[in-house]
């Protein structure tokens, strides 16, 4: 992990200097940029493993910069912001960020998030994973892509890690905190917004009908289940007849109401 290259993007020169000094002392190779435009220029010239990106930037905003980076690169991105609303976190994650830290932050918390992000398995770790086919869905971890009905979609590093975790734990109910700690790290157990955003992103890429998932199925109030068995739910099937057991019917209705919730 030492020697990993980090780009700090923030318009506060004092914060840039502090982060550069702290991270460099720990063995990271650090560069910095005061604006989104400058960051994109550095990313064109150099290769980085992680970008620490302030959400409030002059000119090109942090969110716009994040989208521009994600459109051309799979580098990991952690957003920094004074805003702590769930809506702000979700907006940043939807823009392509892998993580979100609220200012002012404890340096140890930041370092824990940085290490957890850089510790994620690189592409080479999945090189030996066989190509997986589930009906019309093909998953290639080595190529970081999925194919569905002739359409190919690229996966971000976090989407690869999340999908790999689902695939290696098939047909089991996986609690929210278990998934978060396995994919993002031990400090992320309560960040349910992360999971909801990335599950929805994955569904758009692997599900024939994302609004009626057949692979990544919501287990209401518990977590998710990655369905691989032959009796996987078919989103095109008619709704089941009214159950003779009221508690089963109530559970079914709750699952439908929470289909897009973690």
C-alpha positions as CSV (number, residue, x, y, z in Angstrom):
1,X,0.0,0.0,0.0
2,X,3.0,2.3,0.7
3,X,3.9,4.0,-2.6
4,X,0.3,4.3,-3.7
5,X,-0.3,7.5,-5.5
6,X,-3.0,9.9,-4.1
7,X,-4.3,13.1,-5.7
8,X,-5.7,15.7,-3.2
9,X,-8.2,18.1,-4.8
10,X,-9.3,21.0,-2.6
11,X,-9.3,24.8,-3.0
12,X,-8.1,25.3,0.6
13,X,-4.3,25.5,0.4
14,X,-3.9,24.8,4.1
15,X,-5.8,21.6,3.9
16,X,-3.9,20.5,0.8
17,X,-0.6,21.1,2.6
18,X,-1.7,19.3,5.7
19,X,-2.9,16.2,3.8
20,X,0.1,16.2,1.6
21,X,2.4,16.3,4.6
22,X,0.5,13.6,6.6
23,X,0.1,11.2,3.7
24,X,3.7,11.6,2.4
25,X,5.0,10.9,5.9
26,X,3.2,7.5,5.8
27,X,4.8,6.5,2.5
28,X,2.2,7.6,0.0
29,X,3.1,9.6,-3.1
30,X,0.9,12.7,-3.0
31,X,0.1,15.4,-5.6
32,X,-2.5,18.1,-5.2
33,X,-4.7,20.4,-7.3
34,X,-6.8,23.5,-6.3
35,X,-9.5,23.0,-8.9
36,X,-11.4,20.4,-10.8
37,X,-9.9,21.5,-14.1
38,X,-6.4,21.2,-12.6
39,X,-7.2,17.8,-11.3
40,X,-8.4,16.5,-14.7
41,X,-5.2,17.8,-16.2
42,X,-3.1,15.9,-13.7
43,X,-5.1,12.8,-14.2
44,X,-4.4,13.0,-17.9
45,X,-0.6,13.3,-17.3
46,X,-0.2,10.9,-14.4
47,X,-1.6,7.7,-13.0
48,X,-3.1,7.7,-9.5
49,X,-4.6,5.0,-7.2
50,X,-6.9,7.3,-5.3
51,X,-8.4,10.8,-5.5
52,X,-9.5,12.8,-2.4
53,X,-12.0,15.2,-4.0
54,X,-13.6,18.2,-2.3
55,X,-17.3,18.6,-3.3
56,X,-17.2,22.4,-3.1
57,X,-14.8,23.6,-5.8
58,X,-14.6,26.9,-7.7
59,X,-15.4,26.6,-11.4
60,X,-16.0,22.9,-12.2
61,X,-17.7,21.6,-9.1
62,X,-16.6,18.5,-7.2
63,X,-19.6,16.5,-8.5
64,X,-18.9,17.5,-12.1
65,X,-15.2,16.7,-11.6
66,X,-16.2,13.3,-10.2
67,X,-18.4,12.5,-13.2
68,X,-15.7,13.6,-15.6
69,X,-13.1,11.4,-13.8
70,X,-15.4,8.4,-13.7
71,X,-16.2,8.8,-17.4
72,X,-12.6,8.1,-18.3
73,X,-11.0,6.3,-15.4
74,X,-11.6,3.6,-12.8
75,X,-9.5,5.3,-10.1
76,X,-11.0,5.2,-6.6
77,X,-12.6,8.5,-5.5
78,X,-13.4,9.6,-1.9
79,X,-15.4,12.8,-1.7
80,X,-14.8,15.4,1.0
81,X,-17.7,17.7,2.1
82,X,-19.0,19.8,4.9
83,X,-22.5,18.5,4.1
84,X,-23.7,15.5,6.0
85,X,-27.2,14.9,4.7
86,X,-28.0,11.4,3.2
87,X,-29.1,13.1,0.0
88,X,-25.7,14.7,-0.4
89,X,-23.9,11.3,0.1
90,X,-26.2,9.6,-2.3
91,X,-25.6,12.4,-4.9
92,X,-21.9,12.0,-4.6
93,X,-22.0,8.2,-4.9
94,X,-24.3,8.4,-7.9
95,X,-21.7,10.7,-9.5
96,X,-19.2,7.9,-9.2
97,X,-17.6,8.3,-5.8
98,X,-16.5,5.2,-3.9
99,X,-16.7,6.9,-0.5
100,X,-17.7,10.1,1.4
101,X,-16.1,11.8,4.4
102,X,-17.6,14.8,6.2
103,X,-15.5,17.8,7.1
104,X,-14.1,18.5,9.6
105,X,-12.8,15.0,9.9
106,X,-10.4,13.2,12.2
107,X,-7.1,12.4,10.5
108,X,-7.3,8.8,11.8
109,X,-10.7,8.4,10.3
110,X,-9.5,9.7,6.9
111,X,-6.5,7.3,7.0
112,X,-8.7,4.4,7.8
113,X,-11.0,5.2,4.8
114,X,-7.9,5.7,2.6
115,X,-6.4,2.4,3.6
116,X,-9.7,0.5,3.3
117,X,-10.2,1.9,-0.2
118,X,-6.7,1.1,-1.4
119,X,-6.9,-2.4,0.2
120,X,-9.7,-3.4,-2.2
121,X,-8.7,-6.3,-4.4
122,X,-7.1,-5.1,-7.7
123,X,-8.2,-6.5,-11.0
124,X,-5.4,-9.1,-10.9
125,X,-7.0,-10.7,-7.8
126,X,-10.0,-11.7,-10.0
127,X,-7.9,-12.8,-12.9
128,X,-8.5,-16.5,-12.1
129,X,-12.2,-16.1,-11.5
130,X,-14.0,-18.0,-14.2
131,X,-16.5,-16.3,-16.4
132,X,-19.9,-16.8,-14.9
133,X,-23.1,-17.3,-16.8
134,X,-26.6,-17.0,-15.3
135,X,-29.2,-17.3,-17.9
136,X,-28.7,-14.3,-20.2
137,X,-26.2,-12.7,-17.9
138,X,-22.4,-13.1,-18.3
139,X,-20.0,-11.8,-15.7
140,X,-16.3,-11.4,-16.4
141,X,-14.4,-10.1,-13.3
142,X,-11.1,-10.1,-15.1
143,X,-12.4,-7.7,-17.7
144,X,-14.6,-5.8,-15.2
145,X,-17.7,-6.1,-17.4
146,X,-21.1,-7.8,-17.7
147,X,-23.0,-8.8,-20.7
148,X,-26.8,-8.9,-20.8
149,X,-28.9,-9.6,-24.0
150,X,-26.0,-8.5,-26.2
151,X,-25.3,-5.3,-24.2
152,X,-22.0,-4.9,-22.5
153,X,-21.6,-2.7,-19.4
154,X,-18.3,-1.8,-17.6
155,X,-18.1,-2.1,-13.8
156,X,-16.4,0.4,-11.5
157,X,-13.9,-1.1,-9.0
158,X,-16.5,-0.9,-6.2
159,X,-19.2,-2.5,-8.3
160,X,-16.7,-5.3,-9.1
161,X,-16.0,-5.9,-5.4
162,X,-19.7,-5.8,-4.5
163,X,-20.7,-8.2,-7.3
164,X,-17.8,-10.5,-6.5
165,X,-19.0,-10.7,-2.9
166,X,-22.5,-11.5,-4.0
167,X,-21.4,-14.2,-6.4
168,X,-19.1,-15.8,-3.8
169,X,-22.0,-15.9,-1.3
170,X,-24.8,-17.3,-3.5
171,X,-28.4,-17.8,-2.3
172,X,-27.6,-16.6,1.2
173,X,-29.2,-13.8,3.1
174,X,-26.5,-11.2,3.6
175,X,-27.1,-8.5,6.2
176,X,-26.4,-4.9,5.3
177,X,-23.5,-4.5,7.8
178,X,-21.9,-7.7,6.7
179,X,-21.8,-6.6,3.1
180,X,-20.6,-3.1,4.0
181,X,-17.7,-4.3,6.2
182,X,-16.6,-7.0,3.7
183,X,-16.6,-4.7,0.6
184,X,-15.9,-1.2,2.1
185,X,-14.1,-2.0,5.3
186,X,-14.8,-2.4,9.1
187,X,-15.6,1.3,9.5
188,X,-18.5,1.3,7.0
189,X,-21.0,-0.9,8.8
190,X,-23.5,1.8,9.3
191,X,-23.3,3.4,5.8
192,X,-26.4,1.9,4.4
193,X,-26.7,4.7,1.8
194,X,-23.6,3.3,0.1
195,X,-25.1,-0.1,-0.2
196,X,-28.4,1.2,-1.6
197,X,-26.8,3.3,-4.2
198,X,-24.4,0.6,-5.5
199,X,-27.0,-2.1,-5.5
200,X,-29.2,0.1,-7.6
201,X,-26.3,0.8,-9.9
202,X,-25.5,-2.9,-10.3
203,X,-29.2,-3.7,-10.9
204,X,-29.2,-1.3,-13.8
205,X,-26.3,-3.3,-15.4
206,X,-27.2,-6.9,-14.6
207,X,-30.9,-7.1,-14.2
208,X,-33.2,-7.7,-17.3
209,X,-35.8,-5.5,-15.4
210,X,-34.0,-3.5,-12.7
211,X,-37.3,-2.4,-11.1
212,X,-38.1,-6.1,-10.6
213,X,-34.8,-7.7,-9.7
214,X,-34.3,-11.5,-10.2
215,X,-30.6,-11.7,-9.1
216,X,-30.0,-9.1,-6.4
217,X,-33.1,-9.6,-4.3
218,X,-34.0,-7.4,-1.3
219,X,-34.6,-9.2,2.0
220,X,-36.7,-6.5,3.8
221,X,-35.1,-5.1,6.9
222,X,-32.3,-7.6,6.7
223,X,-30.2,-7.2,3.6
224,X,-29.8,-8.8,0.1
225,X,-29.6,-12.2,-1.4
226,X,-27.9,-13.0,-4.7
227,X,-30.1,-15.6,-6.4
228,X,-28.5,-18.3,-8.6
229,X,-30.8,-21.3,-8.1
230,X,-33.0,-22.5,-10.9
231,X,-36.1,-21.2,-9.2
232,X,-34.8,-17.6,-9.3
233,X,-37.8,-15.2,-9.3
234,X,-38.8,-14.2,-12.8
235,X,-39.9,-10.6,-13.0
236,X,-42.1,-11.4,-16.0
237,X,-44.1,-14.0,-14.0
238,X,-47.6,-13.0,-12.9
239,X,-48.1,-12.0,-9.3
240,X,-48.8,-15.0,-7.0
241,X,-52.4,-15.6,-5.9
242,X,-53.5,-14.4,-2.5
243,X,-51.9,-16.5,0.2
244,X,-53.8,-18.6,2.6
245,X,-51.4,-17.5,5.3
246,X,-51.8,-13.9,6.3
247,X,-48.3,-13.6,7.7
248,X,-46.8,-14.8,4.4
249,X,-49.0,-12.3,2.4
250,X,-47.9,-9.5,4.7
251,X,-44.3,-10.4,4.2
252,X,-44.7,-10.5,0.4
253,X,-46.3,-7.1,0.3
254,X,-43.6,-5.7,2.5
255,X,-41.0,-7.1,0.1
256,X,-42.7,-5.5,-2.8
257,X,-42.9,-2.1,-1.0
258,X,-39.2,-2.3,-0.2
259,X,-37.9,-3.7,-3.5
260,X,-35.6,-0.7,-4.0
261,X,-34.7,-0.2,-0.3
262,X,-31.8,-1.9,1.5
